[in-house]
Amino acid sequence: MVQDRGPAAYIAEFVGTLLLVFFITAAVSIYVAEPTRVNPNPFIDFSVIGLVHVFLLFVLIQTLAVVSGAHFNPAVTVAMTALRQIKPPDAVIYVVAQLAGGVGGALLTKAILLDEGRAQNYGAVGVSDVIDGAIFPGMVVEALGTFFLLWAIIGVAVNPRAAKDWAAFAIGGALGMAVMVFAPLTGAGFNPARAFGPALVSGDWGGADTFILVYVVAPLIGAIVAVFLYLQILSEPGAKGVGGAEPVG
C-alpha cells in the first residue's frame, strides 16, 4: 500500500531542496571564476563541487528520508510515482514544494553572494561551449546523469532486496560522480528544481527551448528510462517487484 504523505513531508521536501540548491549554487558561485585577461582559462575544481554534492545529499537523505523519502527533485518524484511509491496528488505537491525550495535556495545564495555570485548567475546551469551549446548533446548529458542518479536510488533504496545501510552514500556518490564528469558540459543539473531556482533568480534561462528540453524534459526521460530498465531486470524469474518497497531517496 502506498504511504500517504502530509504537511511534514511537504515541508521536508521544501527545506531539503532549498538546502540542496543553496549549497550547490553557493559552491558554484565561489569556485567557478570568470576568465580574465591575466588568466583566460582559470582552473575550475569540479572535484570540490562534486564532493559538495556527495556529502550534501548524504546528509539530507540521512536526516529527511524518514519524513518524505528525500526526493528533492521532480525527476525523482516522477520516477517514484511511476513505481507507485507516492500517490499522484502527493507527487504534485512535492514538485511544487521542490520548485519553491529551488527558488528559495537560489535567493539565499544571491542574498549572501550578491556580487561574487553575479558573474555565475548565482549557480544557474547552462550548456557549455565544449559541446557548442547544442541542445541535443546537452539533453543526452542531462538524461544520462539523471538516469545514473535514479539507477542508484532505485537500486539501493527502493529495491526491497537491497542492503540499505549504504544507500545514502551510494546515492550521494552517484550524483557527485556524475557532476564531476558532466558539470563542464551542462552544469550538471539532473534536477529541474535545481535548474529552475537559479534561472528564475538570475533571469538567465539560456534560451527557453534549451532550458525546457535540456533541464526539464531530458532529466524526466532519464528518470523514466531508469525505471523501465530496472523493472525489466527485476521482472526476471525469481526477482521481486519494487512497487511495495519503502521510498528512501
N, C-alpha and C positions, 0 to 999 in steps of 0.2 A: 504494500500500500504506500502511495506517495505521501510523504510527510507534509502537513500543512505548515506554511510559514506565517509569521506575524510581524508586528512592528519591530521587535528586536532584531529579526533577520534583515529587515529592510534598512534599519539604521546601521547595522553591521556592514552591509554592502556599501552604503554611502561612505561611512568612515573608512572602511578598508580601501575603497577605490580612491578616496581623497588622499590618503597617506601614500598609496602606491604611486599616484600621479605626481604628488608633491615631491617625493624623494627622487623619483626618476627625472623629472623636469629640472629640479634643483641641481642634480648631478650633471645633467647635460649643460645647463647654463654655466656651471662652474668649470667643467673640464673640457668643453669644446670652445676653442678660440677661433675668432675670425682671422683669415690671412692678413698679413701686413706687408708693407714694402720691405721691411727688415727680415721678416720670416714668412715668406709667401706660402709655405707648406708646413704649418705648425703640427707638431705631433699631438695626436688625439689618443688618449689612453682608453680605448674601448674595453680593455680588460677591467679597469676600475668601474666603468659604467655597467659592465656585465655582472660584476660581483655585487654591485648595489642591487641589481635585480634578484640575484640568488638569495642574499641574506634578507632582503626586504620581503620577498614573497614567502620565504621560510617562516619568518616571524608572524606575518599576517595570517598564514594558514594555521600555524600552531595556536594562535590566540582566538581566531574568529571562525574557524571551520565548524566548531561545535555549535555555533549560533546560526550561521547562514549557509554553511557549505563552502564559504570562501571562494565565490566566483570572481568578483571584482572585474568582470569582463563580459560584455554582451555575447561574445562568441562562445564563451564557456557556458553561459546561461542557455543559449540556443541549443548547444550540444546536450546539456543536461535535460532540457525539455524533450529533446528527441529520444533520450534514454529513459524518459519517464521518471526522472529523479526530482522533478519540480513541476507543479501544475502551471499551465499556461497563464492564468491570471496572476499568479505569484511571479512568474517569469517576466511579465510586462512591468510589474512594479520594480523588480530587480534591475531591469535595464534602465528605467527612469532614474532610480537611485544611483546607479553606476555612472550614468551620464552627468548627473548633478555632482557626484563626487569628483569626476574628472575635471569639471569646471572649477569646483572649489579648490582642488589641488593646484591647478594652474594659477588661480587667483592668489593663492598663498605664496607660490613661487614669485609671482610678479610683485607682491607686496614686500617681500624680503629682498629680492634681487632685481629691483626695478631697472637700474642702469646696467648691471652686469648681465642680466638675462635678456635685455632687449635685442642684442645682436643675434641671439639664437632663438628669437621669437618665443622665449620662455619655454623652451623644450619642444616646440612644435616639430612634428615629423615632416619629412619631405623626401621625394625621390631624388637620389644623388646624380650628379653628372657622370659618375662612374658607369652608370647604365644609361647615360644620355637622357636622363629624366623621362625615360619611356614608361608608358603605363603598363604594358603587358609584362615586361620583366619585373616591374615593381609589384604587380599582382602576384606573380609566381613566388617572389621572395616572401611577401606577407602571408600568402597561403601556406607556404612551406613552414615558416616559423610558427604559425598558429597550429598547423597540423601537428608539429612536433610537441608543442605545449600540450595540446589535447590528448595526444597519444600517451604522454606521461601521466596526465590527470586520470584518464580512463584506466590506464594500465595499473597504476599503483593505488588509486583512491576509490575508484568505482567498482572495479573487478572484485567480486566477493572472494576470489581465490588468492588475491594478492596479499603479501605481507605489508601491512600499512605503517610499520614503525618508522620507515624512512620516507614515507610519502611526501611530506612537506619539503624535505631536502631534495628529493628527486624532481619534484615539480619546479622548485626554485632553480635547481641546476639546469633543467631543460630550458627554462626561459633565459637564464643567464648565458648559456652556451649559444643559443640562437641569437641573442643580442650581440655577443662578441663577433659572430660571423657576419650577421646581416645588417647591423647598425650602419656601417659605411655605405650601404646601398639604399636603404629606405628609412633609416632612423629606427628601425625595429619596433614598430607599433604593436602588431599582433593583438591589438585590443582597440576596438572602436572608441571606447570611453577614454583611453589614454591618448588617442589621436584627437578626439573631439575637444577635450578641455583646453589644451594649449592653442589649438587652432582658433577656437572662439575667442579666447582671451587676447591673443596676439593679432587676430584678424588675418593671419597667414594660412590660407587654405591650400595653397599650391595649385589652385585651379579646382573648380567644383567637380569636374569629371574625374580628375586624378584622385581627389580625396575620396569620393564615393566609391570608385572602383578599387583603388589600391588599399584604402584603410577601413572600408566598411564591407564591401562585397567579398574581397579576397579572404579576409580572416574568417568570414562566415562560411565560405566554401571550404577552406582548410579544416574548419571545425567539423563540418558535416562529413567530409571525406574521412576524417579520423574516426568518427562514429561508425560510418558504414563499414570501413575496413576492419575495425575492431570487432564489430558484431559478426562479421563473416568469420573471423578467426574463432570467436567464442562459440559460434554455431556448429563447430566441428563436433563429431561424435565424442561424447564424454565430457564436453565443456559445458559450463553453466552460463546462463544468460546474465546480463548485468542490470536488467530492468528493476530488480528489487533491492539493489545494493544501496547502502547509505552514501549520500554525497559527501565527499571530503575534499573539496577543491573545486 
